Amino acid sequence: MINQGFSQEDSTILEIRENFKKWQPIIDIELDNCDKLYNYAWGENYQFEKWTDKTMANDSLILSEAVSIIKKKDFAYFVHSDTYSFSGDWYVVADFYYGKNGQLYFIFWRMNTFYAEEPLSVEKRLYLDNHGQLILDLKSVYKMNTKEKLDKAFSDRAVDYNLTLNDMDFYKYWIENQKTKLP
């Protein structure tokens, strides 16, 4: 007897992988010239933050996140996020794939960390169904910046995400910024 749930999950995973492949040439071509936003933090405990569409050279500001957004009519939205720790002990790159309805369906997440027995790179792939439920969570651990698999202890970080694009931290600023660019 075939488990219907697995059959639906398998087809959803295959569809996500196909969409992922379709996005790659678009990302390669458009990532350097797409919308970009930067989140800067400041204050004694970095308690203040501000989104901007320009890089800022100011010693009192710390870049905490850089976001690139590609909007495609046929595929929907791709969001690339670089998140920096204030201490420099870790660095996270996350690619978020949102459907036409603005709902998240896939995350490819990478972290370099020094909070480990030895410096590591961690990759996570999260697949979500049409209802935003996690259906597959894959994790790989490597020697930093290699593909040499390791089994070492490290301080893991949760993958932070929002199920809808309009709940992303940058979204409100991005939409307002889009309005100011209209002729």
C-alpha positions in Angstrom: 0.0 0.0 0.0 1.3 3.5 -0.9 1.3 6.1 1.7 -0.6 9.0 0.1 1.2 11.6 2.3 4.6 10.5 1.1 3.4 10.6 -2.5 2.2 14.2 -2.1 5.4 15.2 -0.2 7.6 13.6 -2.9 5.8 15.4 -5.7 6.0 18.7 -3.8 9.7 18.2 -3.2 10.3 17.4 -6.9 8.4 20.5 -7.9 10.5 22.6 -5.5 13.7 21.2 -6.9 12.5 22.0 -10.5 11.7 25.5 -9.5 15.1 25.8 -7.8 16.8 24.7 -11.1 14.7 27.2 -13.1 15.7 30.1 -10.7 19.5 29.5 -10.9 20.2 31.1 -14.3 18.0 34.0 -13.4 19.9 34.5 -10.1 23.2 34.2 -11.9 22.3 37.0 -14.4 20.3 39.3 -12.1 21.7 39.1 -8.6 24.2 41.8 -9.1 21.7 44.3 -10.5 18.5 43.6 -8.5 17.0 45.6 -5.6 19.3 45.8 -2.6 18.7 46.8 0.9 21.0 47.1 3.9 20.1 47.0 7.6 22.5 48.9 9.9 22.6 48.7 13.7 24.1 51.1 16.2 23.9 51.9 19.9 25.7 50.5 22.9 23.9 47.2 22.5 23.0 47.6 18.8 19.5 48.3 19.9 18.8 50.7 17.0 18.5 49.7 13.4 17.6 51.2 10.0 17.0 49.8 6.6 18.4 51.7 3.6 18.9 51.1 -0.1 22.5 52.5 0.0 25.6 51.3 1.7 26.8 53.6 4.4 30.4 54.4 5.5 30.0 55.4 9.1 32.2 54.1 11.9 29.2 54.2 14.4 27.0 51.9 12.2 27.4 48.2 11.8 26.0 46.3 8.8 23.9 43.5 10.2 22.1 42.3 7.1 22.3 42.8 3.3 19.3 41.7 1.2 18.9 41.3 -2.5 15.4 40.8 -4.0 14.6 39.5 -7.5 11.0 39.7 -8.6 9.9 37.6 -11.6 6.4 37.5 -13.0 6.7 33.8 -13.9 8.6 32.5 -10.8 7.6 35.0 -8.1 10.3 36.1 -5.6 13.9 35.2 -4.7 15.4 36.8 -1.6 19.2 36.5 -0.8 20.2 37.5 2.7 23.7 37.9 4.2 23.5 38.2 8.0 26.5 39.2 10.0 27.2 38.6 13.7 28.4 41.7 15.6 31.2 39.6 17.1 32.3 38.1 13.8 32.0 34.6 15.1 29.5 33.5 12.5 28.1 34.5 9.1 24.8 33.3 7.5 23.7 33.3 3.9 20.1 32.4 3.2 18.2 32.1 0.0 14.5 32.3 0.3 12.2 31.2 -2.5 8.6 32.5 -2.5 5.8 31.6 -4.8 3.6 34.0 -6.8 1.3 34.3 -3.8 4.2 35.4 -1.6 4.3 32.2 0.3 7.7 30.6 1.2 8.4 27.1 -0.2 12.1 26.6 0.0 15.2 27.9 1.9 18.8 27.2 1.2 20.7 28.3 4.3 24.5 28.4 4.8 26.5 29.3 7.9 30.2 29.7 8.6 30.9 29.4 12.3 33.8 29.6 14.7 31.5 28.4 17.6 32.6 24.8 17.0 35.4 22.3 17.8 36.9 23.6 14.6 35.7 26.2 12.0 32.7 24.8 10.2 30.3 25.4 7.3 26.7 24.2 7.8 24.2 23.9 5.1 20.4 23.5 5.6 17.7 22.9 3.1 14.1 23.4 4.2 11.2 22.3 2.0 7.7 23.6 2.8 4.4 22.5 1.4 1.5 24.8 0.2 0.3 25.3 3.7 3.7 26.4 5.0 4.4 23.1 6.8 8.0 21.9 6.9 8.1 18.6 4.9 11.8 18.0 4.6 14.7 19.4 6.6 18.2 18.5 5.4 21.5 19.4 7.2 25.1 18.9 6.2 28.2 19.9 8.2 31.6 20.5 6.5 35.1 21.7 7.3 34.8 25.5 6.7 34.5 26.4 3.1 35.1 22.9 1.8 32.9 19.9 1.0 34.7 17.7 3.4 32.0 16.3 5.7 32.6 16.4 9.4 30.9 15.2 12.5 32.0 17.9 15.0 30.1 19.6 17.8 29.1 23.2 17.1 26.7 25.8 18.4 23.8 25.5 15.9 21.6 28.4 14.9 17.9 28.2 14.0 16.9 29.1 10.5 14.9 32.3 10.9 12.2 32.8 8.3 8.8 34.1 7.6 6.2 32.1 5.8 5.1 35.1 3.7 7.2 37.7 1.9 5.3 40.6 3.4 6.3 39.5 6.9 10.0 39.8 6.1 11.8 42.5 8.2 12.8 44.5 5.1 9.4 44.2 3.2 7.8 47.5 4.4 10.9 49.5 3.6 11.2 47.8 0.2 7.6 48.5 -0.8 7.9 52.1 0.2 11.2 52.4 -1.7 9.5 50.9 -4.8 6.8 53.6 -4.7 9.4 56.4 -4.7 11.0 54.9 -7.8 7.8 55.0 -9.8 7.7 57.8 -12.5 
